């Protein structure tokens, strides 16, 4: 099993299958909707966090404010899953986020790739890849502590967050020996939501800021459209998206170009399949290459280059493309895809509404080559300063 899969146990949603997967996914989606996902409540939470982030950015003199971005994005998923947000200077929260970011980098490093190929050998080889499992255990301990606190303070039938919803379901099924709802699946499902909800949107937004620095003419057009449609007196809303075709196209093109998750998680074909002349018997395990769709030369002109017109028609209206697959496709599409889209749009538009982006590097010298590429892409380090508009 790949290293990325090892940190997501089979008892969670991401790599479960059959009735377990269907049952866990149904409950999780229901719980997330109950907590506001897909309605106004969660949008307001994201808006509030985006405003809090901009306040911190305006007071921060650092040329590398990305820890603030990671904190803000994580606070959204923390509010949904744990029922609380954390101050940006909370030492325990900062340690947790450093651990998550470190794991994402390690999984994408050469050490992580070597473990993917030779796990039985690399178990015996000293190296930083062992830190991944240590970090994972610390995250498990953090989640178990949150679950324990919820058990002490919850009121049955009155859920405050995702963990409470899950604990209610455990109580309902406690007499069923075949139930999929127990502490292990709660812990791993919470891990899936927390890890997946943070470690894809955070590098996506960092990459977005890097690309906007490289293409200042694109940034200028986005900000002009935001000024014209939204103005600077109120926070951007999701309903603005339909009136921001160029901004929407830029966000799609950023995600298409970077393909933050080049590969989907392991899957299995459900029936005998012929693919490009190869016979794949039912049950064959495959790893879909999402980047092959996002870089399809038939669907996108010059797919290796950044070009927002890939998502615009001749009249400048937004034009979707079926080959755009940042969150995979089908029934196994990313569980948090809806939340991720909301965060990417609201955070980035709020930042661009309020700040001018700058860096000491000349745009033509900015390199978009990822620092690491494996389970996910890690953007290269870069300097960023924000100036109030």
C-alpha positions as CSV (number, residue, x, y, z in Angstrom):
1,X,0.0,0.0,0.0
2,X,1.5,3.4,-0.9
3,X,2.8,5.6,1.9
4,X,0.0,8.2,1.3
5,X,-2.4,5.4,1.8
6,X,-0.7,4.1,5.0
7,X,-1.5,7.4,6.8
8,X,-5.2,6.9,5.9
9,X,-6.3,3.6,7.4
10,X,-8.6,1.2,5.7
11,X,-11.2,1.9,8.4
12,X,-11.6,5.5,7.3
13,X,-13.6,6.7,4.2
14,X,-10.8,7.4,1.8
15,X,-9.7,3.8,1.3
16,X,-12.7,1.8,2.5
17,X,-14.9,0.0,0.0
18,X,-18.3,-1.7,-0.4
19,X,-21.0,-1.2,2.3
20,X,-18.5,0.3,4.8
21,X,-17.6,3.1,2.3
22,X,-21.3,3.7,1.4
23,X,-22.4,3.8,5.0
24,X,-19.6,6.0,6.3
25,X,-19.9,8.4,3.3
26,X,-23.6,8.7,3.7
27,X,-23.4,9.6,7.4
28,X,-20.4,12.0,6.9
29,X,-22.2,13.9,4.1
30,X,-25.3,14.1,6.2
31,X,-23.4,15.3,9.2
32,X,-21.5,17.9,7.2
33,X,-24.8,19.2,5.8
34,X,-26.2,19.4,9.3
35,X,-23.2,21.4,10.3
36,X,-23.9,23.9,7.5
37,X,-22.0,22.6,4.5
38,X,-23.8,23.7,1.4
39,X,-25.9,26.4,3.1
40,X,-25.3,29.9,4.3
41,X,-23.9,29.0,7.7
42,X,-20.6,27.5,6.4
43,X,-20.2,30.3,3.9
44,X,-20.4,32.8,6.7
45,X,-17.8,30.9,8.7
46,X,-15.4,31.0,5.8
47,X,-16.0,34.7,5.2
48,X,-15.4,35.5,8.9
49,X,-12.1,33.5,8.8
50,X,-11.1,35.2,5.5
51,X,-11.6,38.6,7.1
52,X,-9.6,37.5,10.2
53,X,-6.8,36.3,8.0
54,X,-6.7,39.6,6.1
55,X,-6.5,41.4,9.4
56,X,-3.5,39.3,10.4
57,X,-1.9,39.8,7.0
58,X,-2.3,43.5,7.3
59,X,-0.5,43.5,10.7
60,X,2.2,41.0,9.6
61,X,5.6,42.3,8.3
62,X,6.8,38.8,7.3
63,X,7.7,38.0,3.7
64,X,6.5,34.5,4.3
65,X,3.0,34.7,5.8
66,X,2.0,31.3,4.7
67,X,1.6,29.9,8.2
68,X,-1.3,32.4,8.6
69,X,-2.9,31.1,5.5
70,X,-2.6,27.5,6.8
71,X,-4.0,28.5,10.2
72,X,-7.0,30.2,8.6
73,X,-7.8,27.3,6.2
74,X,-7.5,24.8,9.1
75,X,-9.8,26.8,11.3
76,X,-12.6,26.3,8.8
77,X,-12.4,22.5,9.0
78,X,-11.8,22.7,12.8
79,X,-15.1,24.6,13.2
80,X,-17.0,21.9,11.3
81,X,-15.3,18.9,12.8
82,X,-14.3,20.0,16.3
83,X,-16.8,22.8,16.8
84,X,-14.1,25.5,17.5
85,X,-11.5,27.7,15.9
86,X,-8.1,28.4,17.3
87,X,-6.1,31.6,17.7
88,X,-3.3,31.9,15.2
89,X,-0.7,32.1,18.0
90,X,-2.1,29.0,19.8
91,X,1.1,26.9,20.4
92,X,-0.6,23.5,20.3
93,X,-2.5,24.5,17.1
94,X,0.8,25.7,15.5
95,X,2.5,22.5,16.4
96,X,-0.3,20.4,14.9
97,X,-0.2,22.4,11.6
98,X,3.6,22.2,11.4
99,X,3.3,18.4,11.8
100,X,0.6,18.2,9.0
101,X,2.7,20.4,6.6
102,X,5.8,18.3,7.4
103,X,4.0,15.1,6.6
104,X,2.7,16.4,3.3
105,X,6.3,17.4,2.3
106,X,7.8,14.1,3.5
107,X,5.2,12.1,1.6
108,X,6.1,14.0,-1.5
109,X,9.9,13.8,-1.0
110,X,12.3,11.3,-2.4
111,X,12.2,9.4,0.9
112,X,8.4,9.1,0.7
113,X,8.7,7.9,-3.0
114,X,11.3,5.3,-2.0
115,X,9.0,4.0,0.7
116,X,6.2,3.8,-1.8
117,X,8.3,1.5,-4.0
118,X,10.2,-0.5,-1.4
119,X,8.2,-0.4,1.9
120,X,9.6,-3.6,3.4
121,X,13.2,-2.4,2.8
122,X,12.7,1.2,3.8
123,X,11.2,0.0,7.2
124,X,14.8,-0.9,8.1
125,X,16.5,2.1,6.6
126,X,17.1,5.1,8.8
127,X,15.7,8.3,7.4
128,X,13.1,11.1,7.7
129,X,10.3,8.9,6.3
130,X,9.9,7.4,9.8
131,X,8.8,10.8,11.0
132,X,5.6,10.5,9.0
133,X,4.3,7.7,11.2
134,X,5.4,9.5,14.3
135,X,3.5,12.6,13.2
136,X,0.5,10.4,12.3
137,X,0.4,9.0,15.9
138,X,0.5,12.5,17.3
139,X,-2.4,13.5,15.1
140,X,-4.3,10.4,16.3
141,X,-3.6,11.4,19.9
142,X,-4.9,15.0,19.1
143,X,-8.1,13.6,17.6
144,X,-8.7,11.1,20.4
145,X,-8.3,14.0,22.9
146,X,-11.0,15.9,21.0
147,X,-13.3,12.9,21.0
148,X,-12.8,12.4,24.7
149,X,-13.6,16.1,25.4
150,X,-16.8,15.7,23.3
151,X,-17.9,12.6,25.2
152,X,-17.6,14.6,28.4
153,X,-19.6,17.6,27.3
154,X,-22.0,16.5,24.6
155,X,-25.8,16.3,24.9
156,X,-27.2,13.3,23.0
157,X,-29.3,14.4,20.0
158,X,-28.0,17.9,20.1
159,X,-24.9,17.8,17.9
160,X,-22.6,20.8,17.9
161,X,-20.2,19.5,15.2
162,X,-19.2,16.5,13.2
163,X,-17.8,14.5,16.1
164,X,-21.1,14.9,18.1
165,X,-23.1,13.7,15.0
166,X,-20.9,10.6,14.8
167,X,-21.1,9.9,18.5
168,X,-24.9,10.0,18.3
169,X,-24.8,7.4,15.5
170,X,-22.5,5.2,17.6
171,X,-25.1,5.3,20.4
172,X,-27.9,4.4,18.0
173,X,-25.9,1.4,16.7
174,X,-24.3,0.2,19.9
175,X,-26.4,-3.0,19.9
176,X,-25.5,-3.9,16.3
177,X,-22.3,-6.1,16.3
178,X,-21.9,-5.4,12.5
179,X,-22.1,-1.6,12.8
180,X,-19.4,0.4,11.0
181,X,-19.8,3.1,13.6
182,X,-17.3,2.9,16.4
183,X,-14.3,4.8,17.8
184,X,-11.8,3.6,15.3
185,X,-13.9,4.6,12.3
186,X,-14.7,8.0,14.0
187,X,-11.0,8.6,14.6
188,X,-10.0,7.7,11.0
189,X,-12.9,9.5,9.3
190,X,-12.0,12.6,11.4
191,X,-8.4,12.2,10.2
192,X,-9.5,11.9,6.6
193,X,-11.6,15.2,6.8
194,X,-8.9,17.1,8.7
195,X,-5.9,15.9,6.6
196,X,-7.7,16.1,3.3
197,X,-9.4,19.4,4.1
198,X,-6.2,21.2,4.9
199,X,-3.4,19.6,2.9
200,X,-5.0,20.2,-0.5
201,X,-6.5,23.7,-0.2
202,X,-3.4,25.2,1.6
203,X,-0.9,24.3,-1.2
204,X,-3.5,25.2,-3.8
205,X,-3.9,28.8,-2.4
206,X,-0.1,29.1,-2.0
207,X,0.4,28.1,-5.6
208,X,-2.4,30.5,-6.6
209,X,-0.6,33.4,-5.0
210,X,2.7,32.4,-6.7
211,X,1.0,32.2,-10.1
212,X,-0.6,35.6,-9.6
213,X,2.8,37.1,-8.8
214,X,4.2,35.6,-12.0
215,X,1.3,37.0,-14.1
216,X,0.6,40.5,-12.6
217,X,-1.5,41.4,-15.7
218,X,-3.9,38.6,-14.8
219,X,-4.0,39.7,-11.1
220,X,-4.8,43.3,-12.3
221,X,-7.8,42.0,-14.4
222,X,-9.1,40.0,-11.5
223,X,-9.0,42.9,-9.1
224,X,-10.6,45.2,-11.7
225,X,-13.5,42.7,-12.0
226,X,-13.8,42.4,-8.2
227,X,-13.9,46.2,-7.8
228,X,-16.6,46.4,-10.5
229,X,-18.8,43.6,-9.3
230,X,-18.2,43.4,-5.5
231,X,-16.5,46.7,-4.6
232,X,-14.4,47.1,-1.5
233,X,-17.2,47.7,1.1
234,X,-18.4,44.1,1.6
235,X,-16.9,40.7,1.7
236,X,-17.2,38.6,-1.5
237,X,-20.0,36.0,-1.5
238,X,-20.4,32.7,-3.3
239,X,-23.3,34.2,-5.3
240,X,-20.8,36.7,-6.8
241,X,-19.1,33.9,-8.7
242,X,-21.7,33.9,-11.5
243,X,-20.9,37.6,-12.1
244,X,-17.1,37.1,-12.0
245,X,-16.4,35.0,-15.1
246,X,-12.8,36.1,-15.5
247,X,-12.0,35.5,-11.8
248,X,-13.8,32.1,-11.9
249,X,-11.8,31.2,-15.0
250,X,-8.5,32.1,-13.4
251,X,-9.3,30.0,-10.3
252,X,-10.1,27.0,-12.6
253,X,-7.0,27.5,-14.7
254,X,-4.8,27.7,-11.6
255,X,-6.2,24.3,-10.3
256,X,-5.9,22.8,-13.8
257,X,-2.3,23.8,-14.3
258,X,-1.0,22.8,-10.9
259,X,-3.0,19.6,-10.6
260,X,-2.2,19.6,-6.8
261,X,-3.2,15.9,-6.6
262,X,-1.6,14.4,-9.8
263,X,-3.0,10.9,-8.9
264,X,-6.2,9.8,-7.4
265,X,-6.2,7.2,-4.6
266,X,-6.1,3.5,-5.6
267,X,-9.3,2.3,-7.1
268,X,-10.5,-1.0,-8.6
269,X,-12.4,-1.6,-11.9
270,X,-15.9,-2.9,-11.2
271,X,-16.2,-5.0,-14.4
272,X,-13.9,-6.5,-17.0
273,X,-12.6,-3.5,-19.0
274,X,-10.7,-2.9,-22.2
275,X,-8.6,0.3,-21.9
276,X,-6.4,1.3,-24.8
277,X,-6.0,-2.3,-25.9
278,X,-5.3,-3.6,-22.5
279,X,-7.6,-6.1,-20.7
280,X,-8.3,-5.2,-17.1
281,X,-10.1,-8.0,-15.3
282,X,-12.8,-7.0,-12.7
283,X,-11.1,-6.1,-9.4
284,X,-7.9,-4.9,-11.0
285,X,-6.4,-2.1,-8.8
286,X,-5.6,1.1,-10.7
287,X,-4.4,4.6,-9.9
288,X,-6.1,7.2,-12.1
289,X,-3.8,10.0,-13.3
290,X,-5.8,13.1,-12.8
291,X,-3.1,15.2,-14.3
292,X,-3.5,13.5,-17.6
293,X,-7.0,14.9,-17.9
294,X,-6.0,18.4,-16.6
295,X,-3.2,18.5,-19.2
296,X,-5.2,17.0,-22.1
297,X,-4.0,18.7,-25.3
298,X,-7.4,17.9,-27.0
299,X,-9.4,19.6,-24.2
300,X,-7.0,22.5,-23.5
301,X,-4.9,24.6,-25.9
302,X,-1.2,24.6,-24.9
303,X,-2.0,22.7,-21.7
304,X,1.5,23.2,-20.2
305,X,1.0,27.0,-20.1
306,X,-1.2,29.2,-17.9
307,X,-4.1,30.6,-19.9
308,X,-7.4,31.6,-18.2
309,X,-9.2,31.6,-21.7
310,X,-9.3,27.8,-21.4
311,X,-12.4,28.5,-19.3
312,X,-13.8,31.4,-21.3
313,X,-15.9,31.5,-24.4
314,X,-15.6,34.0,-27.3
315,X,-17.8,36.5,-25.4
316,X,-15.8,36.3,-22.2
317,X,-18.4,34.2,-20.3
318,X,-17.3,31.4,-18.1
319,X,-17.1,28.0,-19.9
320,X,-16.7,24.8,-17.9
321,X,-14.7,21.8,-19.2
322,X,-15.5,18.2,-18.5
323,X,-11.8,17.4,-18.4
324,X,-11.3,19.6,-15.4
325,X,-10.8,17.0,-12.5
326,X,-9.0,18.5,-9.5
327,X,-11.1,16.5,-7.1
328,X,-11.5,13.3,-9.2
329,X,-14.9,12.2,-10.6
330,X,-17.7,9.8,-10.2
331,X,-19.1,8.4,-7.0
332,X,-15.7,8.5,-5.3
333,X,-15.2,12.2,-5.9
334,X,-13.5,14.0,-3.0
335,X,-15.8,14.2,0.0
336,X,-14.7,17.7,0.7
337,X,-14.8,19.0,-2.8
338,X,-17.7,21.4,-2.2
339,X,-16.0,22.8,0.9
340,X,-12.7,23.1,-0.9
341,X,-14.2,25.1,-3.8
342,X,-15.9,27.5,-1.3
343,X,-12.6,28.1,0.6
344,X,-10.5,28.6,-2.5
345,X,-13.0,31.1,-4.0
346,X,-13.8,33.1,-0.8
347,X,-10.3,33.2,0.6
348,X,-8.6,34.2,-2.6
349,X,-11.1,36.8,-3.7
350,X,-11.1,38.4,-0.2
351,X,-7.3,38.6,-0.3
352,X,-7.2,40.2,-3.8
353,X,-10.0,42.5,-2.9
354,X,-8.0,44.0,0.0
355,X,-4.3,43.6,-1.0
356,X,-1.8,44.2,-3.7
357,X,0.6,41.3,-4.0
358,X,4.3,41.9,-4.3
359,X,7.7,40.1,-4.3
360,X,11.3,41.1,-4.9
361,X,11.6,38.5,-7.7
362,X,10.9,39.7,-11.3
363,X,7.8,38.0,-12.7
364,X,9.7,36.4,-15.6
365,X,12.1,34.8,-13.1
366,X,9.4,33.1,-10.9
367,X,9.7,29.4,-11.2
368,X,6.5,27.3,-10.8
369,X,8.2,24.0,-10.6
370,X,6.9,22.2,-7.5
371,X,9.3,21.6,-4.6
372,X,8.1,18.0,-4.3
373,X,5.6,15.9,-6.3
374,X,4.2,12.6,-5.1
375,X,0.8,12.1,-3.4
376,X,0.5,15.9,-3.8
377,X,2.5,18.8,-5.1
378,X,4.2,21.2,-2.8
379,X,4.8,24.6,-4.2
380,X,8.3,26.0,-4.1
381,X,9.2,28.5,-1.4
382,X,8.8,32.1,-2.3
383,X,8.6,35.6,-0.9
384,X,5.2,37.3,-0.6
385,X,4.3,40.7,0.7
386,X,0.9,42.2,0.8
387,X,0.1,45.9,0.7
388,X,-3.3,47.4,1.5
389,X,-5.1,48.6,-1.6
